Amino acid sequence: MNEEWLARWEKGHTGWHEDGGNTALRKFWPRLSPGSRVLVPLCGKSNDLLWLEQQGCDVTGVELSEIAARTFFADAGIPFEVESDGHLSRYQARQRRLTIHCGDYFQFSAEPFDAVYDRAALVALPTGFRSAYARHTRALMKTEAAHLLITLEYDQTGASGPPYSVLADEVKSYWPELRRVGELSALSNMPPRFREAGLDVFTEAVWLAAPG
């Protein structure tokens, strides 16, 4: 899978990227204490990292592709430094609370985070990888961590991922504490091959566990 995703970045096939950031994040993100440490798995070059930092968070993204990390900082005009961090490379913004670790997410370790934001990680993984992803992510979270998860729901008999459809029962099997707080039509962001397959329902489901 790693080679497939790296090839997508090399070819510029990044249709999942949202230039304006994610609407559900801005609507449902819980209020956190200033300086709260937020983990963003498989972050890509998402502008959501900047938005989370603007909310007073200390933001850590984890991303497989170094192309994505370098593009993020270049597009944002943020100076950065790179150093080796064990199995991963660490891209640290200068004088900013913003870091991207590049490499295999399953090799990433850190002190437990206060919150996790996942828009494009769980849905990027096929069935056989999702339970391992959930276990690893939980190990990186504090017991009462805030958690905003955005999944996709669509008919996979007509088209298959990535991104994959992940339904409610599966989500609850990983994180029983999550509650569904909203849903939005994501037809405008639907990959072209899904549109060509005739899909007319492509739903973004929003799941939240908030402290307090």
C-alpha positions in Angstrom: 0.0 0.0 0.0 2.8 2.4 0.8 4.2 2.2 -2.7 0.8 2.8 -4.2 0.2 6.0 -2.1 3.7 7.3 -2.8 3.1 6.8 -6.5 -0.1 8.9 -6.2 1.8 11.8 -4.8 4.6 11.5 -7.4 2.0 11.6 -10.2 -0.1 14.4 -8.5 -3.1 12.1 -8.2 -4.4 13.8 -5.0 -8.1 14.1 -5.7 -8.9 13.8 -2.0 -7.2 17.1 -1.1 -9.6 19.9 -0.2 -8.1 23.3 -1.0 -10.4 25.2 1.3 -10.2 22.7 4.1 -13.0 20.6 5.5 -16.4 22.1 6.3 -17.3 19.5 9.0 -14.0 20.2 10.9 -14.9 23.9 11.2 -18.5 23.2 12.3 -17.9 20.4 14.8 -14.4 20.8 16.2 -14.7 20.9 20.0 -13.3 23.8 22.2 -10.0 22.7 23.6 -7.6 24.2 26.1 -4.9 26.4 24.5 -1.8 24.3 23.6 -3.7 21.1 23.3 -1.7 18.5 21.3 -3.6 17.4 18.2 -2.7 14.4 16.1 -3.7 14.3 12.4 -3.0 10.9 10.9 -2.3 10.6 7.1 -2.5 14.4 6.9 -1.3 14.9 3.3 -0.9 18.6 2.6 -4.2 19.5 4.2 -4.9 23.1 5.1 -6.8 21.8 8.1 -3.4 21.7 9.8 -3.2 25.4 9.6 -6.8 25.9 10.8 -6.2 23.7 13.9 -3.1 25.7 14.7 -5.1 28.9 14.5 -7.4 27.5 17.1 -4.5 27.5 19.5 -3.6 23.8 19.1 -0.1 22.2 18.9 -0.5 20.2 15.7 1.3 17.0 14.7 0.6 15.5 11.3 1.8 12.1 10.2 2.2 11.5 6.5 3.8 8.9 4.3 4.9 11.2 1.5 7.7 13.7 1.8 6.3 15.3 -1.3 3.1 16.1 0.6 5.0 17.6 3.6 7.2 19.8 1.5 4.3 20.9 -0.6 2.3 21.8 2.5 5.0 24.1 3.8 5.8 25.6 0.4 2.1 26.4 -0.3 1.7 27.9 3.2 5.0 29.9 2.9 6.2 28.5 6.2 9.9 28.0 6.8 10.7 24.6 8.2 13.6 22.4 9.3 14.0 18.6 8.7 15.6 16.1 11.0 15.6 12.3 11.4 13.2 11.1 14.0 13.9 7.4 14.4 12.0 5.7 11.5 10.5 8.9 10.3 11.6 12.3 9.1 10.4 15.3 11.2 9.4 18.5 9.4 9.2 21.2 12.0 7.8 24.7 11.2 10.1 27.4 12.5 8.6 29.3 15.5 5.2 27.6 14.9 3.4 24.8 16.7 3.2 22.7 13.6 5.0 19.4 12.8 4.7 16.7 10.1 6.4 13.3 10.6 7.0 11.5 7.3 7.0 7.7 7.1 4.9 4.7 8.0 2.1 5.7 10.4 2.4 2.4 12.2 6.0 3.3 13.1 5.1 6.6 14.6 5.2 6.9 18.4 4.8 9.9 20.8 3.4 10.9 24.1 -0.5 10.5 24.1 -2.3 13.3 22.4 -5.2 15.5 23.7 -7.2 15.1 20.5 -7.3 13.4 17.1 -8.7 14.6 13.8 -9.2 12.1 11.0 -10.7 13.0 7.7 -8.7 11.0 5.2 -7.0 8.2 7.2 -9.5 5.5 8.1 -11.3 5.8 4.8 -8.0 5.5 2.9 -7.4 2.0 4.3 -8.9 -1.3 3.0 -10.7 -3.5 5.4 -7.7 -5.6 6.5 -5.8 -2.6 7.7 -8.5 -0.6 9.5 -8.6 -2.5 12.9 -4.8 -2.2 13.2 -5.1 1.5 12.4 -7.7 2.0 15.1 -5.6 0.1 17.7 -2.5 2.2 16.9 -4.4 5.4 16.9 -6.1 4.7 20.3 -2.6 3.9 21.7 -1.6 7.5 20.7 -4.6 9.1 22.5 -5.1 10.1 26.1 -8.0 8.2 27.8 -10.3 11.2 27.5 -9.0 12.6 24.2 -11.3 14.5 21.9 -11.8 12.7 18.6 -13.3 14.0 15.4 -13.6 11.3 12.7 -15.1 11.9 9.3 -16.1 8.8 7.2 -17.7 8.2 3.9 -20.8 6.2 3.1 -21.7 5.0 -0.4 -22.6 1.9 -2.4 -19.4 0.0 -2.9 -21.1 -2.4 -5.3 -20.9 0.3 -8.0 -17.4 1.6 -7.2 -14.7 0.9 -4.6 -12.1 2.9 -2.9 -9.9 4.4 -1.9 -11.5 6.3 -0.3 -13.6 3.4 1.1 -17.1 3.4 2.6 -17.0 2.8 6.3 -20.4 2.3 7.9 -21.6 3.0 11.4 -21.3 -0.5 12.9 -17.6 -0.7 11.9 -16.9 2.7 13.3 -18.5 1.8 16.7 -16.6 -1.4 16.8 -13.4 0.6 16.9 -14.5 3.5 19.1 -17.7 2.9 21.0 -17.5 6.3 22.5 -18.0 8.1 19.2 -21.4 9.5 18.5 -22.7 10.5 15.1 -23.2 14.3 15.1 -23.9 15.1 11.5 -23.7 14.2 7.9 -23.1 16.2 4.7 -23.3 15.4 1.0 -19.8 15.0 -0.5 -20.9 14.7 -4.1 -18.9 17.8 -5.1 -15.8 16.1 -3.8 -16.5 12.6 -5.2 -13.7 11.1 -7.3 -14.4 11.1 -11.0 -14.4 7.3 -11.3 -17.3 7.2 -8.8 -19.2 9.8 -10.7 -18.6 7.8 -13.9 -20.0 4.7 -12.1 -23.3 6.5 -11.6 -23.1 7.0 -7.8 -25.6 9.6 -6.7 -25.1 9.3 -2.9 -21.8 10.0 -1.4 -22.2 11.0 2.3 -19.6 12.4 4.7 -20.6 11.1 8.2 -19.2 13.1 11.2 -18.3 11.3 14.4 -17.3 13.0 17.7 -16.1 12.2 21.2 -15.5 15.4 23.1 -14.1 15.8 26.7 -16.5 16.9 29.3 
